[in-house]
Amino acid sequence: MTRLAKLLLASMLAVGGGSVSASAADMVAVHYSDPGICAQSAVLNRITNRFSYQVRHVPNLPQVSIVDFHGIGETRYLPQIKNVRPIDRRYCYAKAQLSNGLTHDVWYLIEKPMGFAGVGSNVEFCVSGFDRWHVYGGRCRTVR
């Protein structure tokens, strides 16, 4: 059972006062569609601004900008665990509509606390087809 499913089952049991029982054969379906922090305007604005900087300063990239995001979702979550994993990481995915009319995949990572002086968050992103120097590996592998 996934961690999210266990958490939801424990929440149901706590709210119901333990009156909900499940056997091993019961199917527990979890559909998680809320993009949460992945869709926050501060995160998407940071990606848009840094992408604009990237296409202006990396040679031979088309001069386009991100117009809109859609299909936003979280693909993976690695919570902060004291003395084991000191940084909370959320891996996200979206489709970016560019000013030239094309749509590209955007993979991004939100790390917390990784802002200035350890306060706030940091966003690393990769737009498919725009990582000319393979900073994030082939096909944006490191931020997937």
Order of alpha helices (4+ residues) and beta strands (2+ residues): alpha-alpha-beta-beta-beta-beta
